[in-house]
Amino acid sequence: MKSTTVPGEGGGGLDATTPASAQPHPLHGPDAIWQETNCYIDLWIELLHAWGLDPRAALPFTVAQDFEGDHFTFFKYPQADLETLYGTVVQEMAVYDTLQAHIVTQVERGHTVLVEVDSYYLPDTHATAYRREHVKTTVAIDDINPQAQRLSYFHSLGYHSAQDEDYRGLLRLSPELHGNGNILFPYAECAKRVRPALAMPAMADASVALMRQHLERLPSINPVSHWRQDFDEHMDTLLARDEAYFHLYTFNLPRQLGANFEMLHHWLRWLAEQGGGSPLTALAADAACAIATEAKVLQFRLARAVARRRADPCTQSLEALETSYDKTIDSLVAAFGGAVAAAA
């Protein structure tokens, strides 16, 4: 796998070459509880991995996840944290010309473009949305050849390519999409590597400092307790709606909760590898892993309830999640100081 500039052009920026990476990062390995998290986190894990960087260092932000009333926080690497640790600036792009023209310009400069696209044209989604349904997702494009109508991108668990009709669909160049005034410009970001990533031990020190910052952003109420207040109503809605709604609900609630805390677990394990662990952080890591595991159990219970058309209050799972959340946060606050743990 290799990121190049547009053929015949010169590249700029810091180390525009993406090194080969034959395997996904271990965060996406077969032992993962939630092998896929969400499109933004997954592509950044693989992008940082391809750059030879460890994506676990930037995961402290996961501690601040909240229940947002209808979903758990769609967790994303904060732009400021990516800049602090990896020297990578992420900024919104101004899209006013063809998407192809903007991507060509940025790739020529040695940058990576993160853009919202339609999974209908993404070959790597052949098992789900490809040529079946229109689903928004985010990809990171680091190689484009307009003459050959081919581009390469990070998405989900790996690095992929699209060409010809898929290329034209992704970049809105096909006749039915090009010039359609009813289709808004997509949201796009540019990732620029402006300085080298921090080296150890500065990386670990900066990452711990980020944990202390994010502990100041803790929810005021245990988010699982907050979810429990609405859970019976959510269950009634699940039983009244179709299978498509079930998949959307479980992606945005148990999956986001479980995957988020699995990432927090991995950050704590990474910190221990750097010599920064303690009995308190080990306790927090185990409790965060328990959240990831129990969220998967709860998702299976929801699937069974929907299949049987019979409500399941999921009391044991919710109590286990609630307790593990308190253990996680209390241990982290004791280990790193900062905010008072959320109330149960």
PEFEN-V402780 format. One record per pair of residues at least 12 apart in sequence whose ideal C-beta (glycine too) atoms are under 7 Angstrom apart, sorted by the first residue. I is the first residue (numbers start at 0). GAP is how many residues later the second one is. Records with the same first field share a line. If there is no record, write none. Layout:
I: GAP / GAP
This chain:
0: 17 / 19 / 20 / 49 / 158
1: 15 / 16 / 18
2: 13 / 14 / 15 / 139 / 140
3: 139
4: 102 / 103 / 105
5: 98 / 101 / 102 / 138 / 139
6: 138
8: 99
10: 97 / 99
11: 97 / 98
12: 96 / 97 / 98 / 179 / 180
13: 179 / 180 / 181
14: 178
15: 94
17: 32 / 33 / 124
18: 31 / 33
20: 28 / 29
23: 22 / 133 / 134
24: 20 / 21 / 24 / 30
26: 18 / 28 / 239
27: 17 / 129
32: 225 / 229 / 259 / 260 / 263
33: 221 / 224 / 225 / 228 / 258
35: 120 / 121
36: 222 / 226
37: 36 / 218
38: 98 / 99 / 116
39: 36 / 98
40: 34 / 35 / 36
41: 114 / 115
42: 95 / 96 / 97 / 111 / 112
43: 33
45: 108 / 111 / 112 / 113
46: 65 / 93 / 107
47: 38
49: 109
52: 33 / 144
53: 216
55: 210 / 211 / 214
56: 28 / 146 / 150 / 213
57: 19 / 23 / 24 / 27
58: 204 / 205 / 207 / 208
59: 147 / 150 / 151 / 154 / 207
60: 17 / 20 / 153
61: 13 / 198 / 199 / 201 / 202
62: 148 / 151 / 152 / 201 / 269
63: 150 / 153 / 154
64: 158 / 195
65: 153 / 157
66: 156 / 159 / 160
70: 181 / 182 / 185
71: 151 / 180 / 181 / 184 / 185 / 188
72: 183
73: 182
74: 181 / 185
80: 129
83: 122 / 126
84: 112 / 113 / 118 / 121 / 122
85: 111
86: 106 / 107 / 108 / 109 / 110
87: 103 / 104 / 105
88: 103 / 105
89: 99 / 101
90: 98 / 99
91: 97
92: 95 / 96 / 97
94: 90 / 91 / 93
98: 16 / 72 / 73 / 87
99: 46 / 71 / 73
101: 86
102: 38 / 41
103: 40 / 42
105: 84
106: 35 / 36 / 37
110: 79 / 80 / 81
111: 28 / 29 / 30 / 79
112: 28 / 75 / 77
113: 24 / 26 / 74 / 75 / 77
114: 23 / 24 / 26 / 71 / 73
115: 20 / 22 / 70 / 71
116: 20 / 22 / 53 / 69
117: 16 / 18 / 51
118: 16 / 18
119: 13 / 14 / 49
120: 41 / 45 / 48 / 49
121: 33 / 40
122: 37 / 39 / 43
123: 31 / 32 / 36
136: 18
138: 14 / 15 / 16
139: 13 / 14
140: 12
148: 14 / 15 / 18 / 19
149: 13 / 17
150: 16
199: 74
203: 67 / 70 / 72
207: 68 / 128
210: 125
211: 124 / 125 / 126
214: 117 / 118 / 121 / 123 / 124
215: 122 / 123
217: 111 / 121 / 124
218: 123
219: 122
220: 121 / 122
221: 100 / 103 / 104 / 120 / 121 / 122
223: 94 / 97 / 98 / 101
224: 97 / 119
227: 90
230: 87
231: 81
234: 70 / 76
237: 64 / 68
238: 67 / 70 / 72
245: 60
249: 49 / 52
253: 41 / 44 / 45
254: 44
256: 34 / 38
257: 33 / 34 / 37 / 38
260: 27 / 30 / 31
261: 27 / 30
263: 24
264: 20 / 23 / 24 / 27
267: 13 / 16 / 17 / 20
268: 16
277: 57
279: 51 / 54 / 55
280: 54
282: 44 / 48
283: 44 / 47 / 48 / 51
286: 37 / 40 / 41 / 44
287: 40
289: 34
290: 30 / 33 / 34 / 37
293: 23 / 26 / 27 / 30
294: 26
296: 20
297: 16 / 19
300: 13 / 16
321: 22
325: 15 / 18
328: 12 / 13
